[in-house]
């Protein structure tokens, strides 16, 4: 479980708040119950002591204590009602003492006697005894045979026991309840976040090459729905703007082509008639610039077509190793001419899915780049290799390398590592940009590492072609049969 | 031989027309699709050069009409769109050949002539210029009777240059003929091969045959054999 996920954090908060609420309610309940039971008990003790007072007040003078005791037993029934009753006649003569209560909640003998002076008015107070705390009512009454002290009490133990049982019940239920609530909450939040999850999955598929996909709109009528529709509006605007910029690039490079044809054609015709001489020299200069411009325009067109997703049209399984080896043979003389050694390692066939013409362009541009920036005596290496779940194409050189500041920009359009570097070879700064565009159209990752003075290494990682994997699976299945 | 150019860019049309007239073709120009249609209805042309992006009646539409009425008229399409898909569509619509802008005029001439069969596809087995001899059958090259060893690419470049003695071949034409478009950006790949070729067939001998036409390309000819189409 992800500890930072919204669902997890919400559930934890939910559980904490719920536990606190539950504890608060439980405490209040237990306190209220205790107060209620005590008040009840106090009331009952008062009423009983009034009954006893009446018996004592109505008893004629000289009546036997036994008769009084019988009257109390009959009317109050202290043992049956779990009450403590003790009557003392002044001065400290025991007149009646009730026996042990039916529930054994206290020991009558353990209740200490009230010493003189007796309280003038009736009072109820809590008293600690050897058999636990008791609530005692003390009152005096003047009978015919003298002044009586009536001690009437009840053990507080049963109330405490009741309170304990309530609290332990609550304590037992709390974790269960909180766990249920938190678990339920987690599931609910996850369910509530499912539309967001779906939106995220769709959003991940959207790239500059494919801006057509739209997020599923969660019909919740709330913030979530607004979020998905406004994100979709944003995608529309984004697509329009990307489309417009691609369109501009395509139109601009198109519009340049006709004037270029005329300039080039006119100059070439002039040149064939008048080669040599000062004028011919000038025309030659201009024609060389025209060739550069032409190269630039065709590079821009290639990029604009890649932007438009054109590379996906003619896909097939391509043996990258063979393609690489063949391409190197075409380039070998160029490398020889520069005094650069070409080393190829393309041992086993490695298959990628793509447009062979474009993939070749990747190899040509990377090799050309490597040869260009490697001094005579250097080595340019090309490797193709099967990886786990992919195919690697690597071009390394022992050239001048790229500075760390320039490294992140080498794939940018029109980027030149420095002004002097590619001025004289007519490079427009589009070669590596084209390489990156082709790679991303093929779902391949390209990365470069370089140490100035030691050399650079370009690594292209192509995804495993699904068809190739499938074919391999069926052929191995056939082999097992 | 009468040609019709349907092209809305007047300068391009004029330039192509001028070049083709110098090659001794009769050339008419139409500025848009409808004018092109009228011309086609009035005259018998031997070849149509058609730009696809035209105002009024589009080039593709005109091409369909031409194919319906004159199925044998050769049509060369000029286009600024060179995506493979576009090319396939042009061929399906009935174009016999296409040329992508910006094109080399020399290539236009080669293709026009091929389409009109004025220069039948010559498969002479042995090509000769001065004392240089190239045998397509045995893939052997001799100069002054001396056998010269060439690599496959060098042979292909030489064969292409010798296929039309005196004609200037642009780097792009050589590149597309001997390699393919992928190598377009490669630093002077054509120049490197031509230099190696020269070392073998020119340097050991007193007379140079391969000539550089700066900014244009290369041609193979004997010393003063400049081929000027205007004076032919």
Interface residues (C-beta under 8 A of the other chain):
Chain A: X254 X257 X258 X259 X260 X261 X262 X264 X265 X266 X267 X268 X269 X271 X272 X273 X275 X280 X281 X283 X284 X285 X286 X287 X288 X290 X291 X294 X295 X297 X298 X299 X301 X305 X310 X313 X314 X327 X330 X331 X333 X334 X337 X357 X360 X361 X364 X365 X368 X371 X372 X425 X426 X427 X431
Chain B: X9 X11 X12 X15 X16 X19 X80 X81 X82 X83 X84 X85 X101 X102 X103 X104 X105 X106 X151 X153 X168 X170 X171 X179 X180 X181 X182 X183 X184 X185 X186 X187 X188 X189 X192 X193 X195 X196 X213 X214 X215 X216 X226 X227 X228 X230
